[in-house]
Amino acid sequence: MTEAATQSPTLVEPSFEPLQGMRSLRVLARLLDYPTQELQDASGELIEILNAETRLGAGLKLSLMAWCHRLHEGELLELQAEYVAMFDKGRATSLLLFEHVHGESRDRGQAMVDLMAEYSAAGFELDARELPDHLPVFLEYLSMCDEAEIGRWLGEIRHILALLTARLEERGADHALVPLSLLALIGAEGDVEEHRPQVKKEVPDNTPEALDAVWEEEAVRFSATSDEDCALQSAEGRRLAERKKAVHSDPVKIMPSAWSASPSSTVADR
């Protein structure tokens, strides 16, 4: 275990040049994964890669590094229980990107087919355990792209990232740092502010009562003659879908880095 993994993180000048591509995106993907012993053991390497990412501000990097330290020091069973409560109960904090836009409609299925085609064209093979719009999987794909492509994709989903950040912040989750970091890469951290008032008024969807209501609602929907109502289940999803059709996507650039790139390999490659 590296020294960085056993001490509180501090921001230091990197002793090496950052690696080719945006391997920090793989670190962010790992931080959204279900906690495992392997993740805890890798915290020192994750801190090292984050420290070398010059596209993120010092304050945000320190917060991410401190989170890595908390992951290393935490009780694994408690971390896993917190993860399940945060992401496996309710849809408000779902890590499935298209669920925030299309719900469970056919449009979501087509969107995933299109995304899979993008993955295949880039030579990215998807593990059958995850759906293509799962945010950690998506970040793995982006880590293989050039900065222009990364900027384009993050610009496309910035509204989802901002909403997800606000919801995770409202629940006091360290995981909010991931979508916030992605917004920071395109200079869009301010997008979160417009969602905070709305999020404060939202009724939690991860309570036993709310989960029971969802089961009952889906049982009724299953007998419907059309699944178009699924696309209408979320006012947020409708607004995002309409915005997607009506607004032309402007190019979005990744925040500049002061470092050149050179290849290497660590745990973030896995």
N, C-alpha and C positions, 0 to 999 in steps of 0.2 A: 504494500500500500504506500502511495506517495505521501510525502509530508503534507501536501495540500489537502489530502483527504482526511487528515486527523486534526487539523487546526482550523480555527475560524478563518475564512478566506479574506485576503487583503488584495487590493489591486496593485500589481507590480508590472514593471516594464517587461514585456516578453523577451526571452533570451533567444528567440528564433523567429523566423518569418512565418506568418500564417500559411496554411497549406492551400493547395490548389482547390479552386471551387469554394463553396460555402459549407464547409464541414460543420460549422456551428449549427446549421439547420438540422443535421443529424443529432446533435446534442439536444436541441429543442424537441425533436421527435422522441428521443429516449426519455426525456423528462415527462412526456405525456403518456408513456407506457405504464402498464400495470407494474407496480413496484416488485422487484425481485432482489435476491441476494446479489446477483450479478450486477444489477444497477447500483446497489449500495457499494459494492467493491470497486466499481468504476468511477466513483464520484471524484476522485483526484484527477483522473484524466479528463473528465468533463469540465472540471474547473479550469484546467490548463488550456483547453481549447477555447472556452468562453473568454478567458483572460486575454487570449491572442486575437479575439475578434474586434477589429478596430472600427467596424461599422456601427457598433452599439456604444451608447454613451456610458461613462464611468458608473453613474448611479445605477443604471439598469443592469450592467454587468455584475456589480457588487451584489445586487439583489438576487440575481440568478446563481451566483457562486455561493451565497449564503444558503440558498435553498438546497443546493447540492450537498452542502455540509449537513443540513438538517436531515436530508435523506439518509446520509451515511450514519448519522448518530441515532436515528429513529428506530423504534421497535417495528420490525417488518410486518407483523400481523396487524398492528395498528395502522401503518401506512396503507396496507392493502384494504383494510376495512374502510378507511377514509376515501380511498379511490373508488371503491364500489358505490359508496353512498353518494359520491359526487357525480359519477358518470354512468352508472348502471341503473339509476332510479330517476325517472323523469327524462324529459327531452330538452329542457331549457339549456342545459349545459352539454348537450350531445356533441361528441367529437366527429360526428358524421356531417360533413359540410352541407350536402344537398338536402338533408333532413330539415335544415333551417329554411330552405327555399321552397322545396317541393313537397314536404311531408312524405307520405307513403304513396304518392300518385305515380302514374305511369311516366310522367315527365322526369321523375327522379331516376327511374330505370334507364331511360334514354340518356340522361345526363351521365350516368355511370358508364354506359356503353361507350359514349364519346370519350370519356376520360380514360377508359381502358385502352381505347385506340391510340390516344396520345402516349400512354405508357408503352404500349407495344412498339410504336414507331421509334421511341427513344431507346428501345432495348431493355426496358425496365420490366422485370418479371414480378408479378404480384403473388404474394403468399396467399393461398386459398383461405387462410383463417380470417382475413380481414377484407372488408369492402373497400373498393377503390377510393371512396370519398372520406375514408377515415383519416383524420388530420395527421397523425404520425406517419401513415403510409404516404400521404401527399407530400409531406416534408422530405421524406426519403427521396421521392422523385425529384422535387425541386433542388435537392442538393447535387443532383447530376446536371442541372441546367446552367446555362450562362446567365449573367446578371440581368440581361434584357428580358429573358424568359421568366426569370424569378420575379422581376418587377411587374411584368404583365399579369402573372397569375395572382400575386398578392394584391394588385390593384383590383382584380376582378372580385376577390373575396373580402375586401377590406371592411365592408359593411358587416359581414358575418363575424369577422375577427373582432371588430369593435363591440358588437353586441355580446359576444362570448366573453370578452375581457370584462365588461361591466357586470355580467352575471356572476362570473367567478370571483371578482373582487367583492361583490355584495355578499358572497358566501365565505369570504375570508380565505380563499384557496390560493396557495402559492402558484397553482397552475395558470392563474391569470397572467403570470409573467411571460408565458409562451406566446399567446396571441398579441400581447402588448409589444413584445420584442419584434414580432413579425411586422406589426404596424410601424414600429420605430425604424425598421430597415427601409421603409419607403417614406419616412417623415410624416406619418399619419397618426401619431399617438393622440392627437387632439380629437380624432373621430370618436373616441370613447366617451367624451364628455356629453355628447348629445343623447346618449343612451342611458345615462345614470338616472335621470329623473323617472324615466319609464320603468327601468328595472326595479327601482325602489317600490313601485306600486304593484309589481307583479305578485300574484299569489303563488307561493311555492308549489311546484309540481312533483316534488319528491316525497311528500308526506304519504302515509298509508291511505288516507282518505282520497288524495289526488290520484294515487296509483290505481285504487279500486275504480274510480270514475273513468279512468282511461280504458281499463279492461271492459267495462260496461259499454262505453262508447264504441270501441272497436268491434264488439260483438254485434251491435246494431249495424255498423257500417258494412260488415261482412256480407249481410243479406241484401245490400243495396244493388240496384240494377246497373249502376255505374260507379266507378271509383273516382270520378271527378271531384266528389266532395272531399276526398282526402287532400287534394291540393288546396282546398279552401279552409282546412282545419286551423291554419295559423294565419292571423292577420299580418304577422311579420313576413311569413312566406309569400303571401300574395303581393305585398309591397315590393319585396325583393325581386320576385319574378317579373312584375310589371316594369320595375326600374331597369332590369336586365335587358328587356326588349326595347325600352324607349330611349335609353341613354347610351351614347357611343362611348366605348372605353378609351380614355386617353392613356398614352404611354406613361408608365410610372417607372422611375429609376430607383435603383438601390442606392442608399447613402454611400458616398465615396469612401474608399479605404486608403490609408496612407502607406500600406504595405504591398509589396509584390508577392507573388505566390510561388511556392515550391512544393513538390509532392512528398507525402509521407503516409503513414498508416498507424491508427490506434484503434481503441475500442469503438470509437464513433463510426467506424466503417462497418460495424456489424449491425 
